Amino acid sequence: MDKEPSIKSWLAAILAADIAGYSRLMGQDEPATVRDLKGHLTVILPMVAGHGGRIMNTAGDGFIAVFRSVIGAIECALEIQTVMAERNKGVPENRRMLFRIGINLGDVIHDGTDIYGDGVNVAARLEALAAPGGVIISKAVNDQVRDRLDFTLKDLGEHELKNIARPVHVYRLDTPMEAKAVPAPGLSLPLPDKPSIAVLPFSNMSGDPEQEYFVDGMVDDITTSLSRFDQLFVVARNSSFTYKGRAVDVRQVADELGVRYVLEGGIRKAGSHLRINGQLIDATTGGHLWADRFDGTVDDVFEFQDRITETVVGAIEPTIQKAEIERARRKPIDNLDAYDLYLRALPHVYAFRPNGNLEALTLLTEAIDLEPDYAPALAYAAWCIEQRLTRNWPSVGDDDEAQAITLARRALAAGSDDAIAIVLAGFVLVMVGRDYTAGLDGVHRAVERNPGSGFINFLAGTALVYGGEPEKALPLLQRAMTLGPLDPAYYMYLMVAAWAELHGGRPDKALELAERSVAIYPDWDSTYWALVPAYVQLDRLPEAQAALAKYESLAPGMTISKLRRLLPFRYPAPLEMTLDGLRAAGLPE
């Protein structure tokens, strides 16, 4: 009677590897392919034992190995890809042999001849997901080695894997060969759950190699500045710079890096004159979202670099937000997640109309129901209620003030690293809670975290105006205007700068800014809180009265006493200055 095989089971790190495009290579030249693979495996397979692993299965163009530790498996995978990168040097691209490697941590069942089990199956599916020359690991592996090894990971989110019951969260390791490899047909990295962008190395079209440092430094600065936007996923420099000096197709780059948006550009030098071109592309459609040209000289090259960085970053953030809102608007209503609901709410938030505000609150509440700790939704919901309170719109609950403050504090607790959530929450605490200590601390932290956002500088400046610090507010507001000339809310930047100038004793400058704001958008009632008093202080009463009439049409039933209750100025002087001007123009008590 035959003896039953002994079946063993244990927990192990499983490494699955195979050669990408092996059938194509065999079709081109079978003898050479067999010879080359044998030569590679002769070098590669001993590495497994060197890292504490054991080969369990070989299948022509690949193998499966198990390791006592996940660290051993990862170090082995990275050594394999490093060695293969060296061995492929000088080999034509169409003849390179590139391993794809997947690593999982799970149970292994061994029947004496072969291994199997879900742990093995997941490793094999991860290997199929990897790019040629790449390494993909599961979350189980990442959890074991996080912060223990010095390598770069990219979170690729959850994936449905064939014949695997549940989605698997996966990560990609940076390897020497992956970015230079020929992509597997149809292979695309999934887009992150927030807008994603890669800043490609700008082309040096000047023929002057001395300009390389300037171009690369500028791209570094833009990448760093964009990385401060918590709501953007920005590909690291070491990944995007693998495309330096290569003619690339933007859509292919986006697929390989897993991004929706790509920023590219170039520099041209003629004598001492420099010209920079930049363009932002939606790689899913190939459409251009933004483009601009910048001129300067080599004499002020570093100042020029700073100006370009500031302008590009200021233009990109609102442009991407607008594109993301349009994308969410086109998405089927039954397939919306918290982020989509938040995006759909934003146009209603910025409409500053009672009905639109209610629509925004409805969408944001749905987002919060789906994700109770989603900081941006919490913060924008608090801001919506603040708008209703400040503008004396009908209430939405039994105690709107308490609800706004609660939402703001929840946003701070949930989004301590999200600068947008921090600045909105701090602003609401100033405006509604009259908590100037916590509120101003929040807006200062937001600016420190992301000084490149026009919106953050604007809200922080507004909070400082109400907090009695108009001179400190002005630099932030001026920076907001510099960063956001294309921002749909630019008229508000002008408006608050007008308040700051008025409260600083400069009614002439306040009037200039307020009139520019009204010219862009005449239906924003808050602008008239500066415009009317500025006219009065400059002895232009007829114009003050005409402006007041427009204000009363926008805020029917408004009185001095109501405004006194609604405007949260920290100190009496700016409040009385505002009310005196409106009173002189004819606003009833």
C-alpha positions as CSV (number, residue, x, y, z in Angstrom):
1,M,0.0,0.0,0.0
2,D,1.4,3.4,-1.1
3,K,2.3,5.8,1.7
4,E,0.2,9.0,1.7
5,P,2.4,12.1,1.1
6,S,3.2,14.1,4.1
7,I,1.4,17.5,3.9
8,K,2.9,20.4,5.7
9,S,1.7,24.0,6.2
10,W,3.5,27.0,7.4
11,L,3.5,30.8,7.2
12,A,6.1,32.2,4.8
13,A,7.0,35.0,2.5
14,I,6.4,33.8,-1.0
15,L,8.3,35.2,-4.0
16,A,6.9,34.5,-7.5
17,A,8.9,35.5,-10.5
18,D,8.8,35.1,-14.3
19,I,10.2,36.6,-17.5
20,A,7.9,39.3,-19.1
21,G,7.1,38.6,-22.8
22,Y,8.8,35.1,-22.7
23,S,6.6,33.8,-25.5
24,R,7.5,36.7,-27.7
25,L,11.2,36.1,-27.1
26,M,10.8,32.4,-27.9
27,G,9.0,33.3,-31.1
28,Q,11.8,35.6,-32.2
29,D,14.7,33.3,-31.5
30,E,14.0,30.1,-29.5
31,P,17.6,28.8,-29.1
32,A,19.0,32.2,-28.0
33,T,16.1,32.7,-25.6
34,V,16.7,29.3,-23.9
35,R,20.4,30.0,-23.7
36,D,20.0,33.5,-22.3
37,L,17.5,32.4,-19.7
38,K,19.7,29.5,-18.5
39,G,22.6,32.0,-18.1
40,H,20.4,34.4,-16.1
41,L,19.0,31.7,-13.9
42,T,22.5,30.4,-13.2
43,V,23.3,33.8,-11.6
44,I,19.8,34.5,-10.1
45,L,18.8,31.3,-8.4
46,P,21.7,31.1,-5.9
47,M,20.6,34.6,-4.6
48,V,17.5,32.9,-3.2
49,A,19.6,30.7,-0.8
50,G,21.8,33.7,0.0
51,H,18.8,35.5,1.4
52,G,17.5,32.6,3.4
53,G,15.1,31.4,0.8
54,R,14.3,28.1,-0.9
55,I,13.3,27.4,-4.5
56,M,10.0,25.4,-4.4
57,N,9.0,25.4,-8.0
58,T,10.6,26.2,-11.4
59,A,8.5,26.5,-14.5
60,G,10.5,27.2,-17.6
61,D,10.6,31.0,-17.5
62,G,10.1,31.5,-13.8
63,F,10.2,30.2,-10.3
64,I,8.5,30.3,-6.9
65,A,10.6,30.6,-3.7
66,V,9.7,30.8,0.0
67,F,11.6,32.7,2.7
68,R,11.8,32.7,6.4
69,S,11.4,36.5,6.5
70,V,9.7,39.1,4.3
71,I,12.9,41.2,4.6
72,G,14.9,38.4,3.0
73,A,12.3,38.1,0.2
74,I,12.4,41.8,-0.6
75,E,16.2,42.1,-0.4
76,C,16.4,39.1,-2.8
77,A,13.9,40.6,-5.2
78,L,15.7,43.9,-5.3
79,E,19.1,42.2,-5.8
80,I,17.6,40.2,-8.7
81,Q,16.3,43.3,-10.4
82,T,19.6,45.2,-9.8
83,V,21.7,42.4,-11.2
84,M,19.3,42.0,-14.2
85,A,19.6,45.7,-14.9
86,E,23.4,45.3,-15.2
87,R,23.1,42.1,-17.3
88,N,20.7,43.9,-19.7
89,K,23.0,46.8,-20.4
90,G,23.9,46.9,-24.1
91,V,21.2,44.3,-24.9
92,P,18.6,45.6,-27.5
93,E,15.3,46.4,-25.9
94,N,13.4,43.8,-27.8
95,R,15.8,41.1,-26.6
96,R,16.0,42.0,-22.9
97,M,14.9,39.5,-20.3
98,L,13.0,41.3,-17.5
99,F,11.7,39.6,-14.4
100,R,8.3,40.5,-12.9
101,I,8.2,39.7,-9.2
102,G,5.4,39.5,-6.7
103,I,5.8,39.0,-3.0
104,N,3.1,37.9,-0.5
105,L,3.0,36.8,3.1
106,G,0.7,33.9,3.7
107,D,0.2,30.2,4.4
108,V,2.1,27.7,2.2
109,I,0.9,24.1,1.9
110,H,3.5,21.6,0.7
111,D,2.6,18.0,-0.3
112,G,6.1,16.9,-0.8
113,T,6.3,17.8,-4.5
114,D,4.6,21.1,-4.9
115,I,3.3,24.1,-2.9
116,Y,-0.1,25.7,-3.1
117,G,-2.7,27.7,-1.1
118,D,-4.1,31.2,-1.2
119,G,-0.8,32.7,-0.1
120,V,0.9,31.3,-3.2
121,N,-1.9,32.2,-5.5
122,V,-1.8,35.9,-4.4
123,A,2.0,36.0,-4.9
124,A,1.5,34.7,-8.5
125,R,-1.2,37.2,-9.2
126,L,1.0,40.0,-7.9
127,E,3.8,38.9,-10.2
128,A,1.4,39.2,-13.1
129,L,0.5,42.7,-12.0
130,A,4.1,43.9,-11.8
131,A,5.7,45.8,-14.7
132,P,8.7,44.2,-16.5
133,G,11.7,44.8,-14.2
134,G,9.3,45.6,-11.3
135,V,8.4,44.3,-7.9
136,I,4.9,44.3,-6.4
137,I,4.2,43.4,-2.7
138,S,1.0,42.9,-0.8
139,K,-0.1,45.0,2.2
140,A,0.7,42.0,4.4
141,V,4.3,42.3,3.4
142,N,4.3,46.1,3.7
143,D,3.0,45.9,7.2
144,Q,5.9,43.7,8.2
145,V,8.7,45.8,6.7
146,R,7.4,49.3,6.9
147,D,10.0,51.7,8.3
148,R,12.5,48.8,8.6
149,L,14.1,49.0,5.2
150,D,15.4,51.9,3.1
151,F,13.4,51.7,-0.2
152,T,10.7,53.6,-1.9
153,L,7.2,52.3,-2.2
154,K,4.2,53.6,-4.1
155,D,0.7,52.8,-2.8
156,L,-1.3,51.3,-5.7
157,G,-4.5,50.8,-3.7
158,E,-6.7,47.7,-3.8
159,H,-6.9,45.3,-6.8
160,E,-9.3,42.6,-7.8
161,L,-7.1,39.6,-8.5
162,K,-8.3,36.7,-10.6
163,N,-9.6,33.8,-8.5
164,I,-8.9,35.7,-5.3
165,A,-12.0,36.2,-3.1
166,R,-11.2,39.6,-1.7
167,P,-9.4,42.7,-3.2
168,V,-5.7,42.9,-2.3
169,H,-4.0,46.1,-1.3
170,V,-0.7,46.3,-3.2
171,Y,2.5,48.4,-3.3
172,R,5.2,48.9,-5.9
173,L,8.9,49.0,-5.0
174,D,11.2,51.3,-7.0
175,T,13.7,49.2,-8.9
176,P,16.6,50.1,-11.2
177,M,15.0,48.6,-14.3
178,E,11.3,49.1,-14.1
179,A,11.1,52.7,-15.5
180,K,13.4,51.8,-18.4
181,A,11.5,48.6,-19.2
182,V,9.1,48.2,-22.1
183,P,5.7,48.3,-20.5
184,A,3.6,45.1,-20.6
185,P,0.8,45.4,-23.2
186,G,-2.3,46.9,-21.5
187,L,-0.5,47.4,-18.2
188,S,-1.7,50.5,-16.4
189,L,-1.2,51.4,-12.8
190,P,-4.5,52.3,-11.0
191,L,-5.2,56.0,-10.3
192,P,-5.0,57.0,-6.6
193,D,-8.1,58.0,-4.8
194,K,-7.3,61.7,-5.3
195,P,-6.0,63.8,-8.2
196,S,-2.5,62.7,-9.2
197,I,0.2,64.5,-11.1
198,A,3.7,63.9,-12.4
199,V,6.0,66.8,-13.1
200,L,8.3,65.6,-16.0
201,P,11.8,66.9,-16.4
202,F,11.6,70.0,-18.6
203,S,13.4,69.8,-22.0
204,N,16.5,71.9,-22.4
205,M,16.0,73.3,-25.9
206,S,18.7,75.8,-25.7
207,G,21.6,73.5,-26.4
208,D,23.4,74.9,-23.4
209,P,24.2,72.2,-20.9
210,E,24.9,74.8,-18.3
211,Q,21.1,75.5,-18.1
212,E,20.4,71.9,-17.0
213,Y,20.9,72.8,-13.3
214,F,18.4,75.6,-13.7
215,V,15.8,73.5,-15.4
216,D,16.1,70.6,-13.0
217,G,16.1,72.9,-10.0
218,M,12.9,74.5,-11.2
219,V,11.2,71.2,-11.7
220,D,12.4,70.1,-8.2
221,D,10.8,73.2,-6.7
222,I,7.5,72.8,-8.5
223,T,7.4,69.1,-7.5
224,T,8.1,70.0,-3.8
225,S,5.6,72.8,-3.8
226,L,2.8,70.7,-5.3
227,S,3.6,67.9,-2.7
228,R,2.4,70.3,0.0
229,F,-1.2,70.1,-1.4
230,D,-2.6,67.2,0.7
231,Q,-5.4,66.7,-1.8
232,L,-2.9,66.0,-4.6
233,F,-0.9,62.8,-5.2
234,V,2.4,63.9,-6.6
235,V,4.8,61.4,-8.1
236,A,8.3,61.6,-6.5
237,R,11.2,63.2,-8.3
238,N,13.2,60.0,-8.5
239,S,10.3,58.4,-10.5
240,S,9.5,61.2,-12.9
241,F,13.2,61.9,-13.6
242,T,13.6,58.5,-15.1
243,Y,12.1,60.0,-18.2
244,K,14.8,62.7,-18.5
245,G,16.2,63.0,-22.0
246,R,13.7,60.5,-23.4
247,A,11.0,61.2,-26.1
248,V,7.9,60.1,-24.3
249,D,4.2,59.8,-25.0
250,V,2.3,61.6,-22.2
251,R,-0.5,58.9,-22.0
252,Q,2.1,56.1,-21.7
253,V,3.9,58.0,-19.0
254,A,0.6,58.5,-17.1
255,D,-0.1,54.8,-17.4
256,E,3.3,53.8,-16.1
257,L,3.3,56.3,-13.2
258,G,-0.4,55.9,-12.4
259,V,-1.4,59.6,-12.7
260,R,-4.2,61.5,-14.4
261,Y,-2.3,64.8,-14.9
262,V,1.1,65.5,-16.4
263,L,3.0,68.8,-16.3
264,E,5.7,69.2,-19.0
265,G,7.7,72.0,-20.5
266,G,10.9,73.3,-21.9
267,I,13.5,76.1,-21.7
268,R,15.0,78.0,-24.6
269,K,18.0,80.4,-24.2
270,A,19.0,83.1,-26.7
271,G,21.9,85.2,-25.4
272,S,21.0,86.3,-21.9
273,H,17.3,85.8,-22.5
274,L,15.4,82.8,-21.2
275,R,12.0,81.5,-22.2
276,I,10.1,78.8,-20.3
277,N,7.0,77.1,-21.6
278,G,4.8,74.9,-19.5
279,Q,1.6,72.9,-20.1
280,L,-0.7,70.8,-17.9
281,I,-2.2,67.8,-19.7
282,D,-5.1,65.6,-18.7
283,A,-3.5,62.3,-19.7
284,T,-6.8,60.4,-19.8
285,T,-8.0,62.6,-22.7
286,G,-4.8,64.1,-24.0
287,G,-6.4,67.6,-23.6
288,H,-4.5,70.7,-22.5
289,L,-5.8,72.2,-19.3
290,W,-3.4,75.0,-18.9
291,A,-0.4,76.5,-20.7
292,D,1.8,79.6,-20.2
293,R,5.1,81.2,-21.2
294,F,7.6,82.9,-19.0
295,D,10.4,85.3,-20.0
296,G,13.4,86.3,-18.0
297,T,17.2,86.8,-18.1
298,V,20.2,84.8,-16.8
299,D,21.0,87.9,-14.7
300,D,18.1,87.1,-12.3
301,V,18.0,83.4,-12.9
302,F,17.1,82.3,-9.4
303,E,14.5,85.0,-8.9
304,F,13.1,84.0,-12.3
305,Q,13.0,80.3,-11.1
306,D,11.1,81.3,-8.0
307,R,8.6,83.3,-10.0
308,I,7.9,80.5,-12.4
309,T,7.5,78.0,-9.6
310,E,5.1,80.2,-7.7
311,T,3.0,81.0,-10.8
312,V,2.9,77.4,-12.1
313,V,1.8,76.0,-8.7
314,G,-0.7,78.8,-8.2
315,A,-2.3,78.0,-11.6
316,I,-2.2,74.2,-11.4
317,E,-4.1,73.7,-8.1
318,P,-7.4,75.5,-9.1
319,T,-7.1,74.1,-12.7
320,I,-6.9,70.5,-11.5
321,Q,-9.7,71.1,-9.0
322,K,-11.9,72.4,-11.8
323,A,-11.1,69.4,-13.9
324,E,-11.8,67.0,-11.0
325,I,-15.1,68.7,-10.4
326,E,-16.1,68.2,-14.0
327,R,-15.0,64.5,-13.9
328,A,-17.1,63.9,-10.7
329,R,-20.1,65.7,-12.4
330,R,-20.0,63.2,-15.3
331,K,-19.8,60.2,-13.0
332,P,-23.0,58.1,-12.6
333,I,-24.9,59.1,-9.5
334,D,-25.1,55.5,-8.2
335,N,-21.3,55.2,-8.3
336,L,-20.2,58.1,-6.2
337,D,-17.8,57.8,-3.2
338,A,-17.1,60.4,-0.5
339,Y,-14.5,62.2,-2.7
340,D,-16.9,62.5,-5.6
341,L,-19.6,63.8,-3.4
342,Y,-17.2,66.4,-1.9
343,L,-16.1,67.5,-5.4
344,R,-19.8,67.8,-6.5
345,A,-20.4,70.0,-3.5
346,L,-17.6,72.5,-4.2
347,P,-19.3,74.5,-7.0
348,H,-22.4,74.9,-4.8
349,V,-20.2,76.0,-1.9
350,Y,-18.6,78.7,-4.0
351,A,-21.8,79.9,-5.5
352,F,-22.6,81.7,-2.2
353,R,-26.3,81.4,-2.6
354,P,-28.8,80.1,0.0
355,N,-30.2,77.3,-2.2
356,G,-26.8,76.2,-3.6
357,N,-25.4,76.3,0.0
358,L,-28.1,73.8,1.0
359,E,-27.3,71.5,-2.0
360,A,-23.6,71.6,-0.9
361,L,-24.5,70.7,2.6
362,T,-26.6,67.8,1.4
363,L,-23.7,66.4,-0.7
364,L,-21.2,67.0,2.1
365,T,-23.4,65.3,4.6
366,E,-23.6,62.2,2.4
367,A,-19.8,62.2,2.1
368,I,-19.5,62.4,5.9
369,D,-22.0,59.6,6.3
370,L,-19.8,57.4,4.0
371,E,-16.5,58.5,5.7
372,P,-17.1,60.1,9.1
373,D,-13.5,61.2,9.4
374,Y,-13.1,62.7,5.9
375,A,-11.6,66.0,6.9
376,P,-12.2,68.1,3.8
377,A,-15.9,67.3,3.8
378,L,-16.2,68.1,7.5
379,A,-14.4,71.4,7.1
380,Y,-16.4,72.5,4.0
381,A,-19.6,71.6,5.8
382,A,-18.6,73.8,8.7
383,W,-17.8,76.6,6.2
384,C,-21.3,76.2,4.6
385,I,-23.0,76.7,7.9
386,E,-20.6,79.7,8.7
387,Q,-21.8,81.3,5.4
388,R,-25.4,80.9,6.4
389,L,-24.8,82.5,9.8
390,T,-22.7,85.4,8.5
391,R,-25.2,86.2,5.7
392,N,-28.2,85.8,7.9
393,W,-29.7,83.0,5.7
394,P,-32.4,80.7,7.1
395,S,-31.1,78.2,9.6
396,V,-30.6,74.5,8.8
397,G,-30.8,73.1,12.3
398,D,-31.7,73.7,15.8
399,D,-28.3,75.2,16.7
400,D,-26.3,76.1,13.6
401,E,-23.5,77.8,15.6
402,A,-22.9,74.7,17.7
403,Q,-23.0,72.4,14.6
404,A,-20.5,74.6,12.7
405,I,-18.1,74.6,15.6
406,T,-18.5,70.8,16.1
407,L,-17.8,70.1,12.4
408,A,-14.7,72.4,12.5
409,R,-13.3,70.7,15.6
410,R,-14.0,67.2,14.0
411,A,-12.1,68.4,10.9
412,L,-9.1,69.5,12.9
413,A,-9.1,66.2,14.8
414,A,-9.4,64.1,11.6
415,G,-7.2,66.1,9.3
416,S,-4.3,67.4,11.3
417,D,-2.1,67.1,8.1
418,D,-4.6,68.5,5.6
419,A,-3.9,72.2,5.2
420,I,-7.2,73.0,3.5
421,A,-9.1,71.3,6.3
422,I,-7.0,73.1,8.9
423,V,-7.5,76.6,7.4
424,L,-11.2,76.1,6.9
425,A,-11.7,74.8,10.5
426,G,-9.6,77.6,11.9
427,F,-11.5,80.2,9.9
428,V,-14.9,78.8,11.2
429,L,-13.7,78.9,14.8
430,V,-12.9,82.6,14.4
431,M,-16.0,83.5,12.5
432,V,-18.6,81.4,14.4
433,G,-16.9,80.4,17.7
434,R,-15.1,83.7,18.2
435,D,-12.3,81.5,19.4
436,Y,-9.4,83.7,18.1
437,T,-6.7,81.7,19.9
438,A,-7.5,78.3,18.4
439,G,-8.7,79.7,15.1
440,L,-5.7,81.9,14.4
441,D,-3.4,79.1,15.5
442,G,-5.1,76.8,12.9
443,V,-4.8,79.2,10.0
444,H,-1.1,79.9,10.9
445,R,-0.4,76.2,10.9
446,A,-2.1,75.8,7.5
447,V,0.0,78.5,5.9
448,E,3.2,77.0,7.4
449,R,2.2,73.6,5.9
450,N,1.3,74.9,2.5
451,P,2.4,78.5,1.7
452,G,1.8,77.8,-2.0
453,S,-2.0,77.7,-1.9
454,G,-3.8,80.9,-2.8
455,F,-6.9,79.7,-1.1
456,I,-5.1,79.0,2.2
457,N,-3.4,82.4,2.1
458,F,-6.8,84.0,1.4
459,L,-8.7,82.4,4.3
460,A,-5.8,82.9,6.7
461,G,-5.6,86.5,5.7
462,T,-9.4,86.8,6.2
463,A,-9.2,85.3,9.7
464,L,-6.4,87.7,10.6
465,V,-8.5,90.7,9.4
466,Y,-11.3,89.6,11.8
467,G,-8.7,88.8,14.4
468,G,-7.6,92.5,14.5
469,E,-4.3,92.0,12.6
470,P,-4.8,93.7,9.1
471,E,-1.1,94.5,8.6
472,K,-0.2,90.8,9.1
473,A,-3.1,89.8,6.8
474,L,-2.0,91.9,3.8
475,P,1.1,89.9,2.9
476,L,-1.0,86.7,2.9
477,L,-3.7,88.3,0.8
478,Q,-1.2,89.8,-1.7
479,R,0.4,86.3,-2.0
480,A,-3.0,84.8,-2.5
481,M,-3.6,87.2,-5.4
482,T,-0.1,86.4,-6.9
483,L,-0.7,82.7,-6.6
484,G,-4.3,82.6,-7.8
485,P,-4.9,85.0,-10.7
486,L,-7.0,82.4,-12.4
487,D,-8.8,81.3,-9.3
488,P,-12.6,81.7,-9.6
489,A,-12.6,83.2,-6.1
490,Y,-10.1,86.0,-7.0
491,Y,-12.7,88.6,-6.5
492,M,-12.8,87.5,-2.8
493,Y,-9.1,87.9,-2.5
494,L,-9.4,91.5,-3.7
495,M,-12.4,92.1,-1.3
496,V,-10.6,91.0,1.8
497,A,-7.4,92.9,0.9
498,A,-9.8,95.9,0.6
499,W,-10.9,95.3,4.2
500,A,-7.3,95.1,5.4
501,E,-6.4,98.3,3.7
502,L,-9.5,100.1,5.1
503,H,-8.8,98.9,8.6
504,G,-5.2,99.9,8.2
505,G,-6.3,103.5,7.5
506,R,-5.9,103.5,3.7
507,P,-9.4,104.1,2.3
508,D,-8.0,105.1,-1.1
509,K,-6.3,101.7,-1.6
510,A,-9.3,99.9,-0.1
511,L,-11.6,101.6,-2.7
512,E,-9.3,100.6,-5.6
513,L,-9.4,96.9,-4.5
514,A,-13.1,96.9,-3.7
515,E,-13.9,98.4,-7.1
516,R,-11.8,95.8,-8.8
517,S,-13.7,93.1,-6.9
518,V,-17.1,94.5,-7.8
519,A,-16.0,94.7,-11.5
520,I,-15.3,91.0,-11.5
521,Y,-18.3,89.9,-9.5
522,P,-20.8,92.6,-8.4
523,D,-23.2,90.3,-6.5
524,W,-20.9,89.4,-3.6
525,D,-22.5,91.3,-0.6
526,S,-19.4,91.3,1.6
527,T,-17.5,93.5,-0.8
528,Y,-19.8,96.4,0.1
529,W,-18.7,96.2,3.7
530,A,-15.5,97.8,2.4
531,L,-16.7,99.7,-0.7
532,V,-19.4,101.7,1.1
533,P,-17.2,102.9,4.1
534,A,-14.3,103.7,1.7
535,Y,-16.6,105.9,-0.4
536,V,-17.8,107.6,2.8
537,Q,-14.3,108.2,4.2
538,L,-13.3,109.7,0.8
539,D,-16.3,112.1,0.9
540,R,-18.0,110.4,-2.1
541,L,-21.4,110.0,-0.5
542,P,-23.5,109.7,-3.7
543,E,-21.4,106.7,-4.8
544,A,-21.6,105.3,-1.3
545,Q,-25.4,105.5,-1.4
546,A,-25.5,103.9,-4.9
547,A,-23.3,101.1,-3.6
548,L,-25.5,100.7,-0.5
549,A,-28.6,100.3,-2.7
550,K,-26.9,97.4,-4.5
551,Y,-25.9,95.9,-1.1
552,E,-29.5,96.0,0.2
553,S,-30.7,94.3,-3.0
554,L,-28.3,91.5,-2.2
555,A,-29.0,91.4,1.6
556,P,-32.6,92.4,2.0
557,G,-33.7,93.3,5.5
558,M,-30.1,93.9,6.7
559,T,-29.7,96.5,9.4
560,I,-26.9,97.9,11.5
561,S,-28.0,95.9,14.5
562,K,-28.0,92.7,12.6
563,L,-24.5,93.3,11.2
564,R,-23.2,94.2,14.6
565,R,-24.3,90.7,15.7
566,L,-23.1,88.9,12.6
567,L,-19.6,90.4,12.0
568,P,-17.1,88.7,14.3
569,F,-14.5,91.5,14.6
570,R,-12.2,90.8,17.6
571,Y,-11.9,94.5,18.5
572,P,-14.5,97.3,18.4
573,A,-12.7,99.8,16.2
574,P,-12.9,98.0,12.8
575,L,-16.5,97.0,13.5
576,E,-17.5,100.6,14.3
577,M,-15.7,101.9,11.2
578,T,-17.6,99.5,9.0
579,L,-21.0,100.3,10.7
580,D,-20.4,104.0,10.7
581,G,-19.8,104.0,6.9
582,L,-22.9,101.9,6.2
583,R,-24.9,104.1,8.6
584,A,-23.8,107.3,6.9
585,A,-24.8,105.9,3.5
586,G,-28.3,105.2,4.9
587,L,-28.4,101.6,6.2
588,P,-31.2,101.6,8.9
589,E,-30.5,100.8,12.5
